[in-house]
Amino acid sequence: MKRILFYRETSGIGDICMMVRAIELTRLKYSNTEIIVQTRYNELLKYHPAIDYYADLNTIVENVNVRIDNSFYCAEYDAKYTPILSVSRHQLFCENTAKVLVEHGLEPIEYDGKPQSLYVSCDLNDWAQTIIGNTVPSNRIPIGIFGKSKEQWKTYPRIRDLIKLLLADKRFTLFYFDDKEQLPIWNVSQFIGYSLDKVAALVSQMGLVISADSAGLHIAGGFNVPVIGIFGPTNPLLLIASYFRASWIPVKCLHHPCGYNICEQLFCLKQLKPKSVYKILCKKILTIKGKGSSNVVSKWAKKVVSSNIDGIVVVRMKGIGDIIMMIPMLNSLRRTFPNKKVSVITSESGAYMLKDINIIDKVIISDYEHTAENVIPLPPSEALQFNQVINLINAVDFEPIVYKRARPDNFIKVAESQLQHELDIDNNYMIPDFIIDLKLKEVFLKKYHVPDNVIGCQISSGGKTRVMDIEHWFTLAENNSDWTFLWFGDKLINITLPKNVIDTCGKLTIAEFVHGISCCQIFVCPDSSGMHIAPRVNVPVVLLAGSTLVEYHTKYNKHWLIQSVYANPKLGCSPCFDWQSQNDCYKRNGFPWCINRITPGQIRDKILEVLR
């Protein structure tokens, strides 16, 4: 039997946690192998079922076939690439493990994008539950706080002000964790210098954890406990992207993340107001239902709801394209739970997108409004009648999840996380065609006097970073007077247009919009609803690809009908996933920069190529 040793002599509790995923994947691949771990923090890992033996750093471990030293691999990567880091810590540990396995003639492991799992003993679990039960009233939520980091430049300097703000909110009971220093605040439960296994047991019982870039983030992530990360110079995407229930608070600094290379004054963390943290916490706490950890039993926050429908309801209100990209997830739900009713709560336009999708039992139209922020708000009241709710509002729209995988697959991952159940995914699934009403199509053709071979153009998009200047659309029409263009958009245009343009902007219902697209020979658009609708009515698309990674938005649709046009030469920063206009280029004239570098001539050439 082979023996594999995972060794790390350097400190860093968070790194030890993130290294665990490499250990778990090695165990999955080599089930008959003995796995030994040798670190400074074995008490955090001693209950993990993937690990056979533990050794402290002073012990000589004999008869080892493969020694995987993870002491300096991440540090060497940081030193080489800071501040332009692009690989997550979880992936780095897996890459180093794979490299060493190959050197010893073994098959490598491959990182799967999932977080590590942490475990506690039954005795520690009972101990932690007793403390929570004796400390936290039934109407309160336990909040764990890790404000300090081993590195001072990761520490949130206003943690005391944040704690005082939270103490004024009678919904919360606070637990503060630190290895040395006790705070001079008497009405906070403080756990100073506790062993890591006890800290882990307590964290597993928290309703939510607030943490600087420190161990608290990764212990909470290992127990699937909701966590809010406070990041300054470091990049949250490389540290918590795999944690299903993690979010982070953006700092307003042009140099973020800088890897502590720009200033030594911690400007980014000092300017982060405690009220901003508190605001995001209050919104996130509304989404928490039931237990925190997946590896222990927690009873503090069972949501009492008068549920009378034994089925699953999916909630997504905004984004016609997103409603369409959500359909593969609905198909996975139907495959996984064939005997359960699957319902969807959405807007009127969203409901029309789901028309004739036979995997859905019921579509409920709601006028529920919500803000577009990096938090998942409470679902509309119509959802409370269902036993299981998948709340997809804002769930795939913000960093870090947008970087991970195709958007339809992100919907699937979020659904799996909220259900705590793996879904049966059909990777060959194709979003069904939209059934066109020939009478409605005929009415549209006559109303707008649409000729044959018209070229459709959607000049608007739900994301302002994906809208091309209208002057480019004018030039395209004026330079191609032998073509007729049918313009679509969500706002009225009050200017004189070229004679070969038929204007429907701001005038159409969702049904007219869909049937109008079906009248087109070709459809030209940025990343918008039209790029998702046109393939469903078998109309080829010329896609103006600026900040959009096209492959992430065309999976499960007829991607062969979508032909992309990029700026020439293509910009090195495109695609950038910058939904919130944070990049410097959006502060310049003529933004968004990438899509506005696509010329009308390029668009004409691509149209001719598609026509041929």
Secondary structure, 3 states (H helix, E strand, C coil): CCEEEEECCCCCHHHHHHHHHHHHHHHHHCCCCEEEEECCCHHHCCCCCCCCEEECCCCCCCCCCEEEECCCHHHHHHHHHCCCCCCCHHHHHHHHHHHHHHHCCCCCCCCCCCCCCCCCCHHHHHHHHHHHHHHCCCCCEEEEEECCCCCHHHCCCCHHHHHHHHHCCCCEEEEEEECCCCCCCCCCEEEECCCHHHHHHHHCCCCEEEEECCHHHHHHHHCCCCEEEECCCCCHHHCCCCCCCEEEECCCCCCCCCCCCCCCCCHHHHCCCHHHHHHHHHHHHCCCCCCCCCCCCCCCCCCCCCCCEEEEEEECCCCHHHHHHCHHHHHHHHHHCCCCEEEEEECHHHHHHCCCCCCCCEEEECCCCCCCCCCCCCCCHHHHHEEEEEECCCCCCCCCHHHCCCHHHHHHHHHHHHHCCCCCCCCCCCCCCCCCCHHHHHHHHHHCCCCCCCEEEECCCCCHHHCCCHHHHHHHHHCCCCCCEEEECCCCCCCCCCCCEEECCCCCCHHHHHHHHHCCCEEEEECCHHHHHHHHCCCCEEEECCCCCCHHHHCCCCHHHEEEECCCCCCCCCCCCCCCCCCHHHHCCCCCCCHHHCCHHHHHHHHHHHHC
